[in-house]
Each structure stands twice: as structure tokens, then as C-alpha cells.
Amino acid sequence: MQDSALSINLKMPPGRRNGIYNSAALVLQVIIGNKACAYETELVRFYTAIEKTKLARMKTILVPTDFSPASENAMWFAADMARNIGACVLLVHMYQLPVSAVSEVPMMMLNADELRDECEVQLNALKERVEKTTLGSVPVFTQSRLGNTGIELEDICDTLHPFAVVMGMHGKGGVETMVFGSTTLNAMHHLRVPVMIIPAGSSFRPVLKIGLACDLKRVEATMPGKEIRAVVKEFGAELHVLNVDKRFEHFAPEGREQTTVLHTMLAGLDPRYHFIHKDNIEESLDDFAQRHQMDFLIVVPKKHGFPEGLFHKSCSKKLAEHAHVPVMAIHEPGMP
């Protein structure tokens, strides 16, 4: 017998199919074995709530959570940041059906409805805590989704276009630490919106100084000037360009030329430039950021180009894993 699928086409009222309602007109199909399970996605409820409370124009900060201490710390960071910039918070949890491997034939240990109910209880508890702590000044919405965390996050971001995704670096103990940590790094490299990674123990404070790590190579092609400008202006902060250059290459003609290109790209932000003459890129950036009280660092993970470059994936990963200040990843232009 072939699998059957049941789909729900969420249609909006006539005349309201653009803008927020158009984004909410989703079709959700979930197939489990030979039975189909379909449910109304919480994203529709999220959009509807925004419309009803006249918050449609507010910025949204997306906070994935696995209910671990690290993700909870990221939630509080996001809540304080939302209050600072006038944004709302969307808490999301992705879950998968656990499968028992005791028998030769895999068997579902819980059904989708039970898991969803359990997740919603925990999400609502977090929501109530944030609303109570912020005295209702930060609108908080929740959503639980059945599926792969990376895929679901991409789907939400493509639909919602949040101001930023805020995540903790590590999840719970053992295997779950590896899974959530891997999810965070995967989000940093693949999501098409800014991803802010919050180190354990970090708390939000008014943003006065933002560090921008730059290797001064192929600046025009690889630096997302528009997105960087938007973030800096949102917080009204000072921008400090950090370049780790142990070979003094910024004095060479090419280095001076790339600095000029970057300065033109960031016109109006009055950036300050710091050239750090040390070997270890990640440690140098983190140390400088701490000593000069940077509120967070912006990095641009590069998919192509110079393996030794400042923003090569491996370098961005090490910085995100070990930094003592929050790191915001913004992708280079033209990212698919």
C-alpha cells in the first residue's frame, strides 16, 4: 500500500492575500508510515497574532531553543535586545519523532500530537517567564515544528525575514551538546539572515561598540555592506574594523586600496580601524574585543576564496566556538 498524504491549504480571506496573510498561506504535510498527520502550522497563528495586535511592522528576533541552559541564556539575550530595538521575539522548537531500535522494525515511541503538546507546554512556560520579566514590554510568540532543525529554520527565515536569529553555542549534555552546537554552526553558515551566537554567561547590554572583522581581501565582492550598515545604524553604535595582519600587508598597495574600498562602502558610519599584528586570528580578535569592550563582533563566513583568509569557514567556526563576546555572522553578497 502506498503512503497517503493529507494536506491542509490555509486560505486567507478574500482581499487579504498579500503581505502578512500571503506569507501565512502555507501547505503543511507530515507523513508518518502509512498514515498522514496534518496540522495547522503555528506560523499562521504567529502572523495572525501580529496582525491582531498591530505589530505587523515590528522587527522579529528568532530564537531556536532546545530548552537547554545555553539556549535559555540566548533567549534572555534576545529578549533584552528586542526591548532595546523595539522588536518582538519568536521562540521556536523543532522536534522529531523518536524511534525505538529495540526490534528489527523501527517503531514510533510517541505520536506527533503527544510530542507537539509536550513542546508547547515548555514553550509557553518560557513565553510566560519572558513576558513576566519584561513586564509585557516584549511581544513573545511561540512555534513548534516537526522536522529537521536546519531545514525548518531556513523555511521560517525565508518566510519571515527576521532581523536576526539568536542562538546559544551549546545544548544539553552528551550527544545533545554535539547536535545543538552543530546546529548553531550550521545556521551560521547557511541561513540568509544575520545569526548571532551567544557565549555561555553573556548578557545583553546597550550596544555602543561593534567590531567588524575584515581580512581586506576582495572587499567589494565579499563584504555585505548594506547589511552591515543596517545593523550598525539599528543600534546607533560605533563601528570598529579589526584586521589581524601579522605580515603588515595593510601597508602594501593592495591593502591600502582594499581599505579605501571598505571605507567608501561604510561611508557615513565613520569606522575606526585597528590592525592587530599577531599570529592567531581567533584569539587575537576575541582578546581585542574583550579589552576594548566590544558589545559584539560581526564576521562574514566566506565559502570561496582564500583558505588562509580571516573569514574562511574553519576560522569563523573557531571564533564562534571560543569567543567570549557574541558573534554575529552576516553572509557575503550573492549567497544562494
FIZA-377413 format. One line per field, with one value per residue (C-alpha): x, y, z; residue in one letter; residue number from 1. Coordinates in nm, 2 decimals, m for minus. Example, Ala and Ser with C-alpha at 12.3 -4.5 7.8 and 13.67 -1.06 7.14 Angstrom:
<recs>
px [1.23,1.37];
py [m0.45,m0.11];
pz [0.78,0.71];
residu [A,S];
num [1,2];
</recs>
This chain:
<recs>
px [0.00,0.14,0.17,m0.12,m0.08,m0.33,m0.27,m0.43,m0.43,m0.46,m0.66,m0.69,m1.00,m1.07,m0.88,m0.62,m0.39,m0.09,0.16,0.13,m0.15,0.01,0.31,0.08,m0.09,0.10,0.05,0.18,0.21,0.35,0.36,0.42,0.43,0.11,m0.08,m0.08,m0.07,m0.16,m0.19,m0.23,0.12,0.19,0.34,m0.01,m0.11,0.20,0.12,m0.24,m0.14,0.08,m0.19,m0.45,m0.21,m0.10,0.26,0.30,0.57,0.78,1.12,1.14,1.41,1.40,1.52,1.55,1.55,1.62,1.53,1.89,2.07,2.26,1.95,1.77,2.06,2.03,1.66,1.72,1.98,1.73,1.45,1.67,1.78,1.42,1.33,1.62,1.54,1.16,1.13,0.92,1.05,0.96,1.06,1.07,1.14,1.19,1.12,1.14,0.96,1.18,1.22,1.28,1.56,1.49,1.31,1.41,1.12,1.16,0.86,0.74,0.77,0.54,0.29,0.32,0.04,0.19,0.53,0.38,0.17,0.48,0.68,0.41,0.39,0.76,0.74,0.45,0.64,0.93,0.70,0.53,0.86,0.99,0.66,0.67,1.03,0.99,0.66,0.49,0.71,0.84,0.58,0.66,0.53,0.59,0.60,0.67,0.76,0.80,1.11,1.48,1.61,1.82,1.55,1.28,1.49,1.56,1.19,1.10,1.37,1.27,0.91,0.96,1.29,1.37,1.61,1.83,1.85,1.99,2.13,2.33,2.65,2.59,2.29,2.24,2.50,2.65,2.52,2.27,2.56,2.71,2.38,2.27,2.63,2.64,2.30,2.42,2.73,2.52,2.28,2.58,2.70,2.37,2.09,2.05,1.98,2.22,2.29,2.41,2.58,2.57,2.85,2.75,2.71,2.68,2.40,2.28,2.38,2.31,2.53,2.79,3.07,3.05,3.36,3.38,3.64,3.78,4.07,4.08,4.07,3.82,3.62,3.38,3.28,3.27,3.16,2.78,2.80,2.42,2.35,2.64,2.52,2.17,2.29,2.52,2.25,1.99,2.20,2.35,2.68,3.05,3.20,3.55,3.71,3.95,4.22,4.46,4.77,5.09,5.27,5.18,5.00,4.77,5.07,5.11,4.94,4.67,4.60,4.56,4.34,4.11,4.09,3.98,3.71,3.58,3.58,3.38,3.13,3.09,3.06,2.86,2.94,3.28,3.45,3.77,4.05,4.26,4.54,4.64,4.99,4.96,4.95,4.64,4.34,4.06,4.24,4.35,4.00,3.85,4.11,4.08,3.70,3.72,3.99,3.82,3.47,3.31,2.95,2.96,3.17,3.05,3.21,3.15,3.19,3.33,3.25,3.52,3.85,4.15,4.18,4.41,4.17,4.01,3.66,3.73,3.47,3.71,3.82,3.46,3.38,3.67,3.58,3.21,3.30,3.55,3.47,3.38,3.17,2.87,2.95,2.71,2.76,2.64,2.69,2.88,2.67,2.52,2.48,2.24];
py [0.00,0.34,0.62,0.86,1.23,1.47,1.84,2.15,2.45,2.75,3.00,3.36,3.58,3.75,4.07,3.98,3.76,3.99,4.09,3.91,3.68,3.58,3.46,3.26,3.08,2.76,2.40,2.16,1.78,1.54,1.17,0.91,0.55,0.46,0.73,1.10,1.36,1.72,2.01,2.39,2.54,2.77,3.02,3.11,3.18,3.38,3.60,3.63,3.74,4.01,4.13,4.15,4.33,4.57,4.45,4.36,4.62,4.52,4.36,3.99,3.81,3.44,3.22,2.85,2.66,2.30,2.41,2.38,2.64,2.77,2.83,2.98,3.22,3.32,3.37,3.62,3.80,3.82,3.94,4.23,4.31,4.31,4.55,4.77,4.80,4.76,4.41,4.10,3.75,3.43,3.12,2.80,2.44,2.17,1.81,1.47,1.15,0.92,0.58,0.26,0.05,m0.25,m0.45,m0.52,m0.30,0.06,0.17,0.52,0.57,0.87,1.02,1.36,1.51,1.40,1.54,1.86,1.91,1.84,2.10,2.36,2.33,2.41,2.69,2.85,2.83,3.02,3.27,3.34,3.39,3.64,3.83,3.85,3.95,4.22,4.34,4.27,4.52,4.25,4.07,3.70,3.43,3.06,2.79,2.41,2.23,1.87,1.82,1.88,2.18,2.32,2.28,2.43,2.73,2.80,2.78,3.02,3.27,3.26,3.33,3.57,3.75,3.81,4.09,3.82,3.46,3.44,3.11,2.96,2.78,2.45,2.24,1.99,1.73,1.44,1.39,1.67,1.92,1.80,1.82,2.17,2.30,2.16,2.32,2.66,2.64,2.51,2.81,3.05,2.92,2.86,3.10,3.40,3.64,3.76,3.48,3.59,3.33,3.40,3.25,3.10,3.36,3.65,3.90,4.19,4.54,4.86,4.83,5.10,4.94,4.68,4.51,4.42,4.15,4.20,4.05,4.33,4.09,4.12,4.37,4.48,4.12,3.97,4.23,4.27,4.65,4.71,4.45,4.58,4.94,4.83,4.66,4.94,5.20,5.00,5.01,5.36,5.22,5.29,5.07,4.93,4.75,4.48,4.33,4.07,4.12,3.96,4.03,4.41,4.36,4.66,4.88,4.73,4.90,4.63,4.65,5.03,5.00,4.75,4.97,5.26,5.04,4.93,5.29,5.40,5.11,5.21,5.59,5.77,5.52,5.68,5.34,5.32,5.09,4.86,4.65,4.36,4.22,3.87,3.51,3.36,3.52,3.39,3.45,3.80,3.91,3.78,3.93,4.27,4.26,4.19,4.45,4.73,4.63,4.55,4.45,4.20,4.11,4.08,3.82,3.72,3.35,3.30,3.00,3.06,3.24,3.23,2.93,3.14,3.43,3.57,3.46,3.11,2.87,2.70,3.03,3.16,2.83,2.85,3.21,3.13,2.83,3.00,3.37,3.54,3.81,3.75,3.69,3.79,3.62,3.81,3.64,3.77,3.91,3.66,3.38,3.12];
pz [0.00,m0.09,0.16,0.16,0.24,0.38,0.32,0.46,0.23,0.47,0.27,0.37,0.35,0.01,m0.04,0.23,0.04,0.02,0.28,0.61,0.51,0.19,0.39,0.61,0.33,0.38,0.30,0.56,0.50,0.75,0.65,0.92,0.80,0.61,0.79,0.72,1.00,0.92,1.15,1.12,1.14,1.43,1.19,1.08,1.44,1.48,1.19,1.29,1.64,1.49,1.27,1.55,1.79,1.51,1.54,1.17,1.12,1.41,1.37,1.47,1.66,1.60,1.89,1.84,2.16,2.28,2.64,2.75,2.97,2.67,2.46,2.75,2.80,2.43,2.48,2.76,2.55,2.26,2.49,2.62,2.26,2.14,2.42,2.32,1.95,1.96,1.83,1.91,1.98,1.82,2.02,1.81,1.89,1.63,1.73,1.56,1.64,1.85,1.70,1.91,1.77,2.00,1.74,1.38,1.27,1.39,1.60,1.69,2.07,2.07,1.82,1.67,1.88,2.21,2.12,2.00,2.32,2.53,2.33,2.35,2.73,2.76,2.50,2.68,3.01,2.86,2.70,3.03,3.20,2.94,2.95,3.33,3.34,3.08,3.22,2.89,2.70,2.46,2.25,2.26,2.02,2.01,1.74,1.75,1.43,1.34,1.12,1.08,1.27,0.99,0.72,0.94,1.03,0.67,0.59,0.87,0.78,0.41,0.51,0.79,0.72,1.08,1.19,1.34,1.46,1.81,1.93,2.22,2.13,2.32,2.40,2.68,2.78,2.58,2.23,2.26,2.31,1.98,1.80,1.91,1.88,1.53,1.45,1.56,1.34,1.05,1.09,1.10,0.76,0.58,0.69,0.48,0.77,1.04,1.30,1.64,1.86,2.23,2.45,2.78,3.06,2.82,2.88,2.66,2.73,2.52,2.21,2.20,2.01,1.72,1.59,1.22,1.14,0.79,0.61,0.35,0.05,m0.23,m0.02,m0.29,m0.38,m0.04,0.22,0.27,0.31,0.30,0.58,0.79,0.76,0.86,1.18,1.29,1.23,1.41,1.73,1.67,1.77,1.69,1.42,1.47,1.18,1.30,1.08,1.20,0.99,1.11,0.77,0.77,0.44,0.50,0.43,0.08,m0.22,m0.24,0.13,0.12,m0.19,m0.02,0.29,0.07,m0.09,0.25,0.38,0.09,0.14,0.50,0.43,0.70,0.97,1.05,1.12,1.32,1.20,1.41,1.27,1.50,1.45,1.59,1.46,1.60,1.43,1.65,1.98,1.86,1.77,2.09,2.31,2.13,2.16,2.53,2.61,2.41,2.54,2.20,2.25,1.96,1.66,1.30,1.09,0.72,0.66,0.31,0.10,m0.15,m0.18,0.04,0.28,0.50,0.50,0.81,0.72,0.60,0.74,0.98,1.12,1.17,1.34,1.58,1.67,1.72,1.94,2.17,2.17,2.49,2.32,2.10,1.73,1.45,1.12,0.81,0.47,0.17,m0.12,m0.36,m0.11,m0.27];
residu [M,Q,D,S,A,L,S,I,N,L,K,M,P,P,G,R,R,N,G,I,Y,N,S,A,A,L,V,L,Q,V,I,I,G,N,K,A,C,A,Y,E,T,E,L,V,R,F,Y,T,A,I,E,K,T,K,L,A,R,M,K,T,I,L,V,P,T,D,F,S,P,A,S,E,N,A,M,W,F,A,A,D,M,A,R,N,I,G,A,C,V,L,L,V,H,M,Y,Q,L,P,V,S,A,V,S,E,V,P,M,M,M,L,N,A,D,E,L,R,D,E,C,E,V,Q,L,N,A,L,K,E,R,V,E,K,T,T,L,G,S,V,P,V,F,T,Q,S,R,L,G,N,T,G,I,E,L,E,D,I,C,D,T,L,H,P,F,A,V,V,M,G,M,H,G,K,G,G,V,E,T,M,V,F,G,S,T,T,L,N,A,M,H,H,L,R,V,P,V,M,I,I,P,A,G,S,S,F,R,P,V,L,K,I,G,L,A,C,D,L,K,R,V,E,A,T,M,P,G,K,E,I,R,A,V,V,K,E,F,G,A,E,L,H,V,L,N,V,D,K,R,F,E,H,F,A,P,E,G,R,E,Q,T,T,V,L,H,T,M,L,A,G,L,D,P,R,Y,H,F,I,H,K,D,N,I,E,E,S,L,D,D,F,A,Q,R,H,Q,M,D,F,L,I,V,V,P,K,K,H,G,F,P,E,G,L,F,H,K,S,C,S,K,K,L,A,E,H,A,H,V,P,V,M,A,I,H,E,P,G,M,P];
num [1,2,3,4,5,6,7,8,9,10,11,12,13,14,15,16,17,18,19,20,21,22,23,24,25,26,27,28,29,30,31,32,33,34,35,36,37,38,39,40,41,42,43,44,45,46,47,48,49,50,51,52,53,54,55,56,57,58,59,60,61,62,63,64,65,66,67,68,69,70,71,72,73,74,75,76,77,78,79,80,81,82,83,84,85,86,87,88,89,90,91,92,93,94,95,96,97,98,99,100,101,102,103,104,105,106,107,108,109,110,111,112,113,114,115,116,117,118,119,120,121,122,123,124,125,126,127,128,129,130,131,132,133,134,135,136,137,138,139,140,141,142,143,144,145,146,147,148,149,150,151,152,153,154,155,156,157,158,159,160,161,162,163,164,165,166,167,168,169,170,171,172,173,174,175,176,177,178,179,180,181,182,183,184,185,186,187,188,189,190,191,192,193,194,195,196,197,198,199,200,201,202,203,204,205,206,207,208,209,210,211,212,213,214,215,216,217,218,219,220,221,222,223,224,225,226,227,228,229,230,231,232,233,234,235,236,237,238,239,240,241,242,243,244,245,246,247,248,249,250,251,252,253,254,255,256,257,258,259,260,261,262,263,264,265,266,267,268,269,270,271,272,273,274,275,276,277,278,279,280,281,282,283,284,285,286,287,288,289,290,291,292,293,294,295,296,297,298,299,300,301,302,303,304,305,306,307,308,309,310,311,312,313,314,315,316,317,318,319,320,321,322,323,324,325,326,327,328,329,330,331,332,333,334,335,336];
</recs>
